[in-house]
Amino acid sequence: MRIEIQGLHKSYQNGDQITEVLHNVNLRVGDGEFVAIIGPSGSGKSTLMNIIGCLDRPTRGVYYLEGQDTGKLGDRRLASIRNRHIGFVFQSFNLLPQYTALENVELAGLYGNESPKRVREVAKKALISLGLEDRMKYRPNQLSGGQKQRVAIARAIVNSPSIILADEPTGSLDSRTGRKVLDIFKKLNKEGRIVIVVTHDPGIAREASRIVDIKDGIVREVPNEVS
């Protein structure tokens, strides 16, 4: 699943005022890459992540996903791409409090065409793979921060996506728990998935195979001495 962005601009209009968030972004990400996106708050990191995840559209420029121009796709087709090919992980976990860990993961799987029985089997496997076999019936308020994030990761991978997008996934966690979460992302990447992480943490960024820095909406590659 290849990502290619050419001459991308993103701006927002509020009355007569136009704010340009991203300026002439050019970016390619190939199969099996682990990319960290860094930059100060308000630099456009999350906006770029949302466009890559087909949650938003560029104002100008082209975003190709596996050679397909996403700008020519309708909302229903983009929703299908998100469900089948992209897994999202957020800093705030975004778990539904009324549902158990298993039910939260199942919900993501039910958007596909699989039977509920099959979805439950896959959801259980995802939670077990992340060491949560004894927390399946727990609700979010009964889980630690690290456990919530692992449930969120299980939800992101339940449909076997080719791309994992994570927006500050360790921002709410202590350093030890954050390290465990990062190790999960590295494992998913070694399995062949593209992993793109937005982070303020230089330690996490150094673990990636590539670092992309955004400042004032302008993207540049940063040499990664560790990789």
PAGU-851485 format. One record per residue (C-alpha): residue number from 0; x, y, z. Coordinates in steps of 0.02 Angstrom, whole numbers, plus 50000, padded with zeros to 5 digits. Each point is the difference from the previous one (the first is absolute). Example, Ala and Ser with C-alpha at 12.3 -4.5 7.8 and 13.67 -1.06 7.14 Angstrom:
2
<pos:0; east:50615; north:49775; up:50390> .
<pos:1; east:50069; north:50172; up:49967> .
This chain:
227
<pos:0; east:50000; north:50000; up:50000> .
<pos:1; east:50097; north:50151; up:49935> .
<pos:2; east:49969; north:50180; up:50054> .
<pos:3; east:50047; north:50143; up:49884> .
<pos:4; east:49960; north:50183; up:50029> .
<pos:5; east:50039; north:50132; up:49870> .
<pos:6; east:49989; north:50189; up:50019> .
<pos:7; east:49875; north:49988; up:50141> .
<pos:8; east:49929; north:50156; up:50080> .
<pos:9; east:49869; north:50011; up:50137> .
<pos:10; east:49915; north:50160; up:50055> .
<pos:11; east:49848; north:50045; up:50104> .
<pos:12; east:49888; north:50150; up:49978> .
<pos:13; east:49919; north:50092; up:50144> .
<pos:14; east:49900; north:50144; up:49931> .
<pos:15; east:50117; north:50105; up:49895> .
<pos:16; east:50155; north:49926; up:50080> .
<pos:17; east:50090; north:49853; up:49919> .
<pos:18; east:50126; north:49901; up:50101> .
<pos:19; east:50117; north:49886; up:49903> .
<pos:20; east:50051; north:49853; up:50107> .
<pos:21; east:50102; north:49897; up:49876> .
<pos:22; east:50108; north:50072; up:49860> .
<pos:23; east:50052; north:49902; up:49846> .
<pos:24; east:50026; north:49833; up:50089> .
<pos:25; east:50086; north:49862; up:49902> .
<pos:26; east:50016; north:49832; up:50086> .
<pos:27; east:50019; north:49818; up:49954> .
<pos:28; east:49982; north:49853; up:50117> .
<pos:29; east:50028; north:49822; up:49941> .
<pos:30; east:49950; north:49829; up:50065> .
<pos:31; east:50077; north:49955; up:50167> .
<pos:32; east:50060; north:50173; up:50048> .
<pos:33; east:49989; north:50071; up:50176> .
<pos:34; east:49986; north:50190; up:49988> .
<pos:35; east:49998; north:50123; up:50144> .
<pos:36; east:49922; north:50171; up:49971> .
<pos:37; east:50067; north:50132; up:50120> .
<pos:38; east:49977; north:50186; up:50023> .
<pos:39; east:49931; north:50129; up:50122> .
<pos:40; east:49816; north:50014; up:50044> .
<pos:41; east:49899; north:50080; up:49862> .
<pos:42; east:50128; north:49958; up:49866> .
<pos:43; east:49881; north:49892; up:49898> .
<pos:44; east:50048; north:49825; up:50060> .
<pos:45; east:49825; north:49942; up:50041> .
<pos:46; east:49929; north:50082; up:49843> .
<pos:47; east:50122; north:49901; up:49894> .
<pos:48; east:49956; north:49842; up:50097> .
<pos:49; east:49815; north:50029; up:49969> .
<pos:50; east:50028; north:50021; up:49813> .
<pos:51; east:50106; north:49841; up:49992> .
<pos:52; east:49861; north:49911; up:50094> .
<pos:53; east:49867; north:50062; up:49877> .
<pos:54; east:49913; north:50094; up:50142> .
<pos:55; east:50031; north:50166; up:49913> .
<pos:56; east:50036; north:50060; up:49824> .
<pos:57; east:50137; north:50117; up:49938> .
<pos:58; east:49954; north:50172; up:49935> .
<pos:59; east:50121; north:49977; up:49855> .
<pos:60; east:50119; north:49865; up:49946> .
<pos:61; east:49983; north:49813; up:49979> .
<pos:62; east:50001; north:49854; up:50122> .
<pos:63; east:50026; north:49830; up:49920> .
<pos:64; east:49967; north:49843; up:50102> .
<pos:65; east:50064; north:49844; up:49911> .
<pos:66; east:50000; north:50101; up:49839> .
<pos:67; east:49821; north:50058; up:50020> .
<pos:68; east:49959; north:50186; up:50005> .
<pos:69; east:49899; north:50015; up:50160> .
<pos:70; east:49937; north:50172; up:49948> .
<pos:71; east:49893; north:49916; up:49867> .
<pos:72; east:49916; north:49882; up:50123> .
<pos:73; east:49831; north:50028; up:50081> .
<pos:74; east:49969; north:49997; up:50188> .
<pos:75; east:49935; north:49821; up:49999> .
<pos:76; east:50155; north:49935; up:49911> .
<pos:77; east:50114; north:50096; up:50118> .
<pos:78; east:49906; north:49926; up:50149> .
<pos:79; east:50029; north:49826; up:49928> .
<pos:80; east:50186; north:50035; up:49982> .
<pos:81; east:50010; north:50059; up:50180> .
<pos:82; east:49912; north:49845; up:50063> .
<pos:83; east:50097; north:49873; up:49897> .
<pos:84; east:50174; north:50073; up:49984> .
<pos:85; east:50033; north:50127; up:50139> .
<pos:86; east:50006; north:49978; up:50189> .
<pos:87; east:49994; north:50153; up:50114> .
<pos:88; east:50073; north:50020; up:50175> .
<pos:89; east:49974; north:50160; up:50099> .
<pos:90; east:50075; north:50076; up:50157> .
<pos:91; east:49830; north:50007; up:50084> .
<pos:92; east:49963; north:49817; up:49958> .
<pos:93; east:49823; north:50042; up:49937> .
<pos:94; east:49924; north:49845; up:50082> .
<pos:95; east:49813; north:49996; up:50030> .
<pos:96; east:49976; north:49995; up:50190> .
<pos:97; east:49840; north:49896; up:49998> .
<pos:98; east:50082; north:49855; up:49909> .
<pos:99; east:50126; north:49870; up:50056> .
<pos:100; east:50174; north:49987; up:49925> .
<pos:101; east:49941; north:49858; up:49888> .
<pos:102; east:49845; north:50096; up:49944> .
<pos:103; east:50104; north:50155; up:49959> .
<pos:104; east:50112; north:49896; up:49887> .
<pos:105; east:49852; north:49908; up:49923> .
<pos:106; east:49916; north:50163; up:49949> .
<pos:107; east:50142; north:50039; up:49880> .
<pos:108; east:49985; north:49828; up:49921> .
<pos:109; east:49812; north:50009; up:49979> .
<pos:110; east:50016; north:50138; up:49870> .
<pos:111; east:50062; north:49869; up:49878> .
<pos:112; east:49903; north:49858; up:49923> .
<pos:113; east:50056; north:49866; up:50123> .
<pos:114; east:49875; north:49907; up:50107> .
<pos:115; east:49987; north:50050; up:50185> .
<pos:116; east:50069; north:49830; up:50049> .
<pos:117; east:50153; north:50023; up:49889> .
<pos:118; east:50025; north:50178; up:50063> .
<pos:119; east:49997; north:49939; up:50180> .
<pos:120; east:50131; north:49868; up:49963> .
<pos:121; east:50115; north:50127; up:49917> .
<pos:122; east:49973; north:50129; up:50138> .
<pos:123; east:50046; north:49872; up:50133> .
<pos:124; east:50158; north:49953; up:49905> .
<pos:125; east:50050; north:50183; up:49987> .
<pos:126; east:49979; north:50027; up:50188> .
<pos:127; east:50091; north:49838; up:50042> .
<pos:128; east:50145; north:50050; up:49887> .
<pos:129; east:50018; north:50158; up:50104> .
<pos:130; east:49994; north:49910; up:50168> .
<pos:131; east:49822; north:50048; up:50044> .
<pos:132; east:49920; north:49828; up:50009> .
<pos:133; east:49950; north:50031; up:50182> .
<pos:134; east:49929; north:50175; up:49967> .
<pos:135; east:49875; north:49964; up:49861> .
<pos:136; east:49846; north:50027; up:50110> .
<pos:137; east:50069; north:50157; up:50083> .
<pos:138; east:49931; north:50170; up:49957> .
<pos:139; east:50118; north:50147; up:49967> .
<pos:140; east:49981; north:50072; up:50176> .
<pos:141; east:50066; north:49835; up:50069> .
<pos:142; east:50158; north:50005; up:49895> .
<pos:143; east:50167; north:50088; up:50021> .
<pos:144; east:50061; north:50126; up:49871> .
<pos:145; east:50115; north:49872; up:49920> .
<pos:146; east:49861; north:49870; up:49993> .
<pos:147; east:49882; north:50126; up:49919> .
<pos:148; east:50130; north:50038; up:49868> .
<pos:149; east:50026; north:49816; up:49965> .
<pos:150; east:49812; north:49980; up:49978> .
<pos:151; east:50006; north:50148; up:49880> .
<pos:152; east:50141; north:49915; up:49903> .
<pos:153; east:49901; north:49837; up:49995> .
<pos:154; east:49854; north:50097; up:49929> .
<pos:155; east:50116; north:50078; up:49870> .
<pos:156; east:50067; north:49832; up:49939> .
<pos:157; east:49840; north:49895; up:50008> .
<pos:158; east:49970; north:50021; up:49812> .
<pos:159; east:50183; north:49962; up:49958> .
<pos:160; east:50036; north:50174; up:49927> .
<pos:161; east:50152; north:50036; up:49892> .
<pos:162; east:50028; north:50169; up:50084> .
<pos:163; east:50002; north:50046; up:50185> .
<pos:164; east:49983; north:50186; up:50040> .
<pos:165; east:50036; north:50049; up:50180> .
<pos:166; east:49977; north:50179; up:50063> .
<pos:167; east:50101; north:50028; up:50160> .
<pos:168; east:49966; north:49819; up:50055> .
<pos:169; east:50113; north:50011; up:50153> .
<pos:170; east:49958; north:50178; up:50051> .
<pos:171; east:49887; north:49947; up:50145> .
<pos:172; east:50115; north:49860; up:50061> .
<pos:173; east:50149; north:49989; up:50116> .
<pos:174; east:50168; north:49962; up:49920> .
<pos:175; east:50000; north:49814; up:50042> .
<pos:176; east:49825; north:49971; up:49932> .
<pos:177; east:50039; north:50110; up:49850> .
<pos:178; east:50150; north:49889; up:49962> .
<pos:179; east:49890; north:49846; up:49999> .
<pos:180; east:49878; north:50084; up:49881> .
<pos:181; east:50143; north:50051; up:49886> .
<pos:182; east:50062; north:49821; up:49997> .
<pos:183; east:49828; north:49946; up:49940> .
<pos:184; east:50009; north:50123; up:49856> .
<pos:185; east:50173; north:49937; up:49954> .
<pos:186; east:49935; north:49821; up:49999> .
<pos:187; east:49853; north:50051; up:49888> .
<pos:188; east:50124; north:50085; up:49884> .
<pos:189; east:50110; north:49845; up:49991> .
<pos:190; east:49845; north:49904; up:49945> .
<pos:191; east:49999; north:50110; up:49845> .
<pos:192; east:49880; north:50140; up:50046> .
<pos:193; east:50036; north:50182; up:49968> .
<pos:194; east:50004; north:50089; up:50168> .
<pos:195; east:49990; north:50190; up:50009> .
<pos:196; east:50011; north:50079; up:50172> .
<pos:197; east:49974; north:50183; up:50044> .
<pos:198; east:50103; north:50037; up:50155> .
<pos:199; east:50082; north:50136; up:50105> .
<pos:200; east:50117; north:49869; up:50075> .
<pos:201; east:50173; north:50000; up:49917> .
<pos:202; east:50034; north:49829; up:50075> .
<pos:203; east:49854; north:49925; up:49906> .
<pos:204; east:50048; north:50092; up:49841> .
<pos:205; east:50175; north:49925; up:50005> .
<pos:206; east:49924; north:49825; up:49999> .
<pos:207; east:49920; north:50032; up:49830> .
<pos:208; east:50085; north:49961; up:49835> .
<pos:209; east:49963; north:50178; up:49941> .
<pos:210; east:49964; north:50166; up:50084> .
<pos:211; east:49895; north:50134; up:49917> .
<pos:212; east:50002; north:50172; up:50081> .
<pos:213; east:49859; north:50125; up:49976> .
<pos:214; east:50025; north:50182; up:50044> .
<pos:215; east:49879; north:50137; up:49947> .
<pos:216; east:49917; north:49877; up:49884> .
<pos:217; east:50160; north:49959; up:49905> .
<pos:218; east:50063; north:49820; up:49997> .
<pos:219; east:50181; north:49947; up:49996> .
<pos:220; east:50091; north:49836; up:50030> .
<pos:221; east:50114; north:49988; up:50151> .
<pos:222; east:50150; north:49882; up:50003> .
<pos:223; east:49972; north:49860; up:50125> .
<pos:224; east:50169; north:49959; up:50073> .
<pos:225; east:49934; north:49850; up:50097> .
<pos:226; east:49919; north:49914; up:49851> .
